[in-house]
Structures are given as C-alpha cells and as structure tokens.
C-alpha cells in the first residue's frame, strides 16, 4: 500500500505531470481490503452463517415441494388405476413433476450463490468503510512514532468511525500545536544565544549547534 503525503490512496488522486485533470482513481479489490485479516474474518463468518440459514430454508422449501409432488403422484396413480389408456399420461406427468423439482433445486442453488456473492461484496465494502479510518490512524501513529507531525486529512465520503477519527485528529492537532510552540521557542533561543556566540566556550557552542539541528529537524517534521 503506497501512502502519499500521509493519505490513503483514494483520498486525493495523484496529479498528472502534464498539469491537466488528474487521472481517475481506479479501484481494485485490493483497495477495499486494507486490513485483510479483520475484514475477511467478518466477511467469511457472516457469509457462512447466511449460507447455513439459506440452506436450511431452501431444504425446508424443497422438502415441502417434494412431499406435495409425491402426494400428487400417488393421487394420480390412484386415479388412473389399471387403465392402460392413461398410463402414458401418468408417466409424462411424473416426469414433468420430477423435472420441476430438479428445476426448483437449481433455482434455489443459483439464488443462494447470487445472494452469497452480493452479501460478500456488500460486507467487503462496509468493512472497508471501517478499516479505512483505522488504516489512516495507524499511518499517523507511525508518523508520530518517527517524530513527524504533519497535518491530518479528512475522511472520505461514506467512511464510518467519524467521531473516533475526529477525536484522534483533535488530539493530534493539539500535540502538533504544542510541538510547534516549543519549536518556535527553541528557535528563538537559538537565535538569541547565537548573537552572543563569541562569548561561549567550545562545549557550549557544540551544544548550541546540536540544539540548532534539533530545531531544524522539528521544523521539517511539522511541515
């Protein structure tokens, strides 16, 4: 996963080098699976439960239909009896009933597979709306651990966990503000002490240079 400027792909499409309109971002399945372990676990669990429920309901429907067919065939056999003229009609009717029973099974299997695919796709999209904000927060926390405190970006339209993300951004912004204030104070101290650098000893000058480098590093991390 490539992160550009602390943004998850899809937040802001990359700009073309020609200065025209940015190319349209193409989503793939991998873009929706930001946290494969978490997302697939829920997708598989919910899909499996749904398949069991759908299978049980399908079996009950089939059994009810099959029993009705058996009763119809038995009633037809009693009706035709030993009449040879109706034997052909009885065989054709039984074949038609058996064919309809098989067609019902195929239809239920097809509908079950279709619903499973639709449900799985829907769950991937919904879990993506949860994994996206968590993924962004994880990126910002990694940057904080490395000492980088850049600006945060808003969530995409439709993302969930907005209250959690807003609270994180508020905390992140407060830390960044304090860090910026401390950096400005240290920068002012370096400038003030540098004005009297001629009066400092070698050890103090080394410490001042180290502080200057630290301030420069902090200013870069806040950019």
C-alpha positions, 0 to 999 in steps of 0.5 A: 500500500503506497501512502502519499503525503500521509493519505490513503490512496483514494483520498486525493488522486495523484496529479498528472505531470502534464498539469491537466485533470488528474487521472481517475482513481481506479479501484481494485479489490485490493483497495477495499481490503486494507486490513485483510485479516479483520475484514475477511474474518467478518466477511467469511463468518457472516457469509457462512452463517447466511449460507447455513440459514439459506440452506436450511430454508431452501431444504425446508422449501424443497422438502415441502415441494417434494412431499406435495409432488409425491402426494400428487403422484400417488393421487394420480396413480390412484386415479388412473388405476389399471387403465392402460389408456392413461398410463402414458399420461401418468408417466409424462406427468411424473416426469414433468413433476420430477423435472420441476423439482430438479428445476426448483433445486437449481433455482434455489442453488443459483439464488443462494450463490447470487445472494452469497456473492452480493452479501460478500461484496456488500460486507467487503465494502462496509468493512472497508468503510471501517478499516479505512479510518483505522488504516489512516490512524495507524499511518499517523501513529507511525508518523508520530512514532518517527517524530513527524507531525504533519497535518491530518486529512479528512475522511472520505465520503461514506467512511464510518468511525467519524467521531473516533477519527475526529477525536484522534485528529483533535488530539493530534492537532493539539500535540502538533500545536504544542510541538510547534510552540516549543519549536518556535521557542527553541528557535528563538533561543537559538537565535538569541544565544547565537548573537552572543556566540563569541562569548561561549566556550567550545562545549557550549557552542557544540551544544548550541549547534546540536540544539540548532539541528534539533530545531531544524529537524522539528521544523521539517517534521511539522511541515 
